[in-house]
Every structure is written in structure tokens, then in C-alpha cells.
Amino acid sequence: MNTVQRGKLAIAAAAIGVGLLSVTGCGFVNAQQTSHQYSASDGVKADLGQLQLRNILIVASGEKEPGRVIGAVFNQGTSDATLTISGANGSQTEIPVKANSETYLNTGSDSAILSSAGVIPGGLTPVTIRSGSDSATINVPVVDGTLPEYKEYLPTPSGSASPTSTESGSASPSATSTESAGAGH
């Protein structure tokens, strides 16, 4: 290989190197989407003391209809806890969560029903979550049964979840629901 060919090869290698640096350098000056925390689901997440709430949302057929809270609650503490969720028109539900465990609200045994969804499906409704002395207000999405994955969670007018082939749909004694006077349907 003569010196002219070597020179051309060196120039080509340098050009390729500069091109690769300019292409890969874009991430250096621009914020990367993967560094932003967000809920990659339909529901929202919240941390409340020893409790972690994940993928929390309300399934209801209308604004003034009963709404079922679904998602998961993780207790990272060494003692049992009770999560109280207070929604629109004085509606409230309590969810017991054992120490170092989780409670999945989309199972038939742990129904958490609010007497009123608070907003039409597709909107966000403010709810207050409380456990012990910790409390916070979060905006929770309300969905309806339009999407098949949520249809089975629509509460009936009596307040229990709609029955499916695998669950009776009635609330267990461990998850209670209280309704304010006049708010039930």
C-alpha cells in the first residue's frame, strides 16, 4: 500500500470516527426519557409512609356511580397497616395490608368500593389516601368498562363488583366500604 492510499484510508477512518461521535453524542446534550420517573400503566403510583400504591385507578360506569379501586398496595413495614381511601361525596373504603406483604385490589377477595367515582370515566378524581398519621391527596384516573380488561371490575349498583366466572364479586370482610348518607345508588 502506497502513501497516497494510506492517507486516503486515514482520512476515511477519521471521517467515520467523527460521524460516529456526532451521532452518539446526541444523548449527551438531550435529556433521556428513561431517566424520568412515571407510571407506565393506566393507573398511578404513590408512596405513603410504609405503604407503596401501584397502578391505582377507579373503575366506574359514571360520575355518580359506585367505583371500584383496583391496583396493588405493598406494605414495606414490619407492622400491619390499614389504607383508607376517601373520595367524592364522602365515599370511603378501607384496605388492610399485612406487614411485609402485598394486597391486590383486583382480586375478588379484596374489593374496595367507593360509593361515587367523582368524575366521568376518562377524567381524574382527587382522592385522599391515609394510613396512620400519613396522608396525601392524589389524582386517580377513572375508567369504565369500554376496555375489556376493566369490564369485570365495574361495580353493580348495589356496590359489589360484577360477578365473573371465577369470582362471586362480593366484598370480603377484610375490605370494607362505607358510604355517606344519600350518596349510595
C-alpha positions as CSV (number, residue, x, y, z in Angstrom):
1,M,0.0,0.0,0.0
2,N,1.5,3.3,-1.0
3,T,1.4,6.5,1.0
4,V,-1.4,8.1,-1.0
5,Q,-3.7,5.1,-0.3
6,R,-2.7,5.2,3.4
7,G,-3.5,8.8,3.5
8,K,-6.9,8.3,1.9
9,L,-7.6,5.4,4.3
10,A,-6.6,7.6,7.3
11,I,-8.9,10.4,6.2
12,A,-11.8,7.9,5.7
13,A,-11.3,6.4,9.1
14,A,-11.2,9.9,10.7
15,A,-14.4,10.9,8.9
16,I,-16.2,7.8,10.1
17,G,-14.9,8.4,13.6
18,V,-16.2,12.0,13.6
19,G,-19.5,10.8,12.1
20,L,-20.0,8.2,14.8
21,L,-19.2,10.7,17.6
22,S,-21.7,13.1,16.3
23,V,-24.4,10.5,16.1
24,T,-23.8,9.0,19.5
25,G,-23.3,12.4,21.1
26,C,-27.0,13.4,20.8
27,G,-27.8,11.8,24.1
28,F,-25.1,13.8,25.9
29,V,-26.9,17.1,25.5
30,N,-30.5,16.0,25.4
31,A,-32.4,14.6,28.3
32,Q,-33.1,10.9,28.1
33,Q,-36.7,9.8,28.5
34,T,-35.6,6.7,30.5
35,S,-34.3,9.0,33.3
36,H,-37.8,10.3,34.1
37,Q,-40.0,8.5,36.6
38,Y,-43.6,7.9,35.5
39,S,-46.3,5.3,35.9
40,A,-46.1,3.1,32.8
41,S,-49.7,1.9,33.2
42,D,-53.3,3.2,33.2
43,G,-53.1,3.8,37.0
44,V,-51.0,6.0,39.2
45,K,-48.4,5.3,41.9
46,A,-47.9,6.9,45.3
47,D,-45.9,6.2,48.4
48,L,-47.4,6.8,51.8
49,G,-45.1,6.0,54.8
50,Q,-44.5,2.3,54.8
51,L,-47.2,1.7,52.0
52,Q,-46.5,1.8,48.3
53,L,-49.5,2.1,46.0
54,R,-49.0,0.9,42.4
55,N,-51.3,1.1,39.3
56,I,-54.2,2.6,41.3
57,L,-57.3,3.5,39.4
58,I,-61.1,3.6,39.8
59,V,-63.5,1.6,37.5
60,A,-67.0,3.1,37.3
61,S,-69.8,3.4,34.8
62,G,-70.5,7.1,35.6
63,E,-69.6,10.1,37.7
64,K,-72.2,9.5,40.4
65,E,-72.0,5.7,40.2
66,P,-70.0,3.4,42.6
67,G,-66.4,3.0,41.7
68,R,-64.1,0.1,42.4
69,V,-60.5,0.9,43.3
70,I,-58.1,-1.5,41.7
71,G,-54.3,-1.8,41.8
72,A,-51.8,-3.1,44.3
73,V,-50.7,-2.0,47.8
74,F,-47.4,-3.1,49.2
75,N,-46.5,-2.8,52.9
76,Q,-42.8,-2.5,53.4
77,G,-43.1,-2.1,57.2
78,T,-42.9,-4.6,60.0
79,S,-46.4,-4.0,61.3
80,D,-49.9,-4.4,59.7
81,A,-51.4,-1.2,58.2
82,T,-54.8,0.0,57.1
83,L,-55.1,2.2,54.0
84,T,-58.1,4.4,53.9
85,I,-59.1,5.9,50.6
86,S,-61.6,8.8,50.7
87,G,-63.2,10.0,47.5
88,A,-66.0,12.2,46.2
89,N,-69.2,12.9,48.2
90,G,-67.8,11.4,51.4
91,S,-67.2,8.0,49.9
92,Q,-64.6,5.9,51.7
93,T,-63.1,2.4,51.7
94,E,-60.5,0.7,54.0
95,I,-57.9,-1.8,52.9
96,P,-56.0,-3.8,55.4
97,V,-52.4,-4.7,54.4
98,K,-50.4,-7.2,56.4
99,A,-46.8,-6.4,57.3
100,N,-44.2,-7.2,54.6
101,S,-46.8,-8.2,52.1
102,E,-49.0,-7.0,49.3
103,T,-52.7,-6.7,48.7
104,Y,-54.0,-6.9,45.1
105,L,-57.3,-5.0,44.8
106,N,-58.2,-6.6,41.5
107,T,-58.9,-10.0,43.1
108,G,-62.4,-11.0,44.2
109,S,-61.4,-11.3,47.9
110,D,-60.2,-7.7,48.3
111,S,-62.9,-5.4,46.7
112,A,-62.5,-1.7,47.6
113,I,-65.7,0.1,46.5
114,L,-66.3,3.9,46.7
115,S,-69.9,5.0,46.6
116,S,-69.2,7.6,44.0
117,A,-66.5,7.8,41.3
118,G,-66.4,11.6,41.5
119,V,-65.8,12.3,37.8
120,I,-66.9,10.8,34.5
121,P,-64.8,8.0,33.2
122,G,-61.8,9.4,31.4
123,G,-61.1,12.0,34.0
124,L,-59.0,12.3,37.1
125,T,-60.6,12.4,40.6
126,P,-58.8,13.6,43.7
127,V,-58.7,11.1,46.5
128,T,-57.2,11.3,49.9
129,I,-55.1,8.3,51.0
130,R,-54.4,7.8,54.7
131,S,-52.5,5.3,56.8
132,G,-51.9,6.1,60.4
133,S,-50.6,9.7,60.7
134,D,-49.6,9.8,57.0
135,S,-51.9,11.2,54.4
136,A,-51.8,12.6,50.8
137,T,-54.1,13.7,48.1
138,I,-53.6,12.1,44.7
139,N,-55.4,12.4,41.3
140,V,-56.6,9.0,40.3
141,P,-57.8,8.1,36.8
142,V,-61.4,6.8,36.4
143,V,-62.1,4.3,33.6
144,D,-65.2,2.5,32.6
145,G,-65.9,-1.0,31.0
146,T,-65.2,0.1,27.5
147,L,-61.9,-1.7,27.6
148,P,-62.5,-5.4,28.1
149,E,-59.8,-5.7,30.8
150,Y,-61.8,-3.4,33.1
151,K,-65.3,-4.6,32.4
152,E,-65.2,-7.3,35.0
153,Y,-64.3,-4.7,37.7
154,L,-67.4,-2.5,37.2
155,P,-69.4,-2.4,40.4
156,T,-73.1,-3.2,40.3
157,P,-75.5,-0.6,41.7
158,S,-75.5,-2.5,45.0
159,G,-71.8,-1.6,45.3
160,S,-70.2,-5.0,44.7
161,A,-68.1,-5.9,41.7
162,S,-69.8,-7.5,38.8
163,P,-69.6,-11.3,39.1
164,T,-67.4,-13.2,36.7
165,S,-66.9,-16.9,36.0
166,T,-64.1,-17.1,38.7
167,E,-65.3,-14.7,41.4
168,S,-68.5,-14.1,43.2
169,G,-68.0,-10.3,43.2
170,S,-68.9,-9.7,46.8
171,A,-66.6,-7.8,49.1
172,S,-64.8,-9.7,51.8
173,P,-64.9,-8.8,55.5
174,S,-61.3,-7.6,55.2
175,A,-62.1,-4.8,52.8
176,T,-65.0,-2.7,54.0
177,S,-66.8,0.1,52.3
178,T,-68.7,2.9,54.0
179,E,-71.0,5.3,52.1
180,S,-72.2,8.6,53.3
181,A,-75.9,9.1,53.7
182,G,-77.6,9.8,50.4
183,A,-74.5,9.1,48.3
184,G,-75.3,5.5,47.5
185,H,-77.3,4.4,44.4
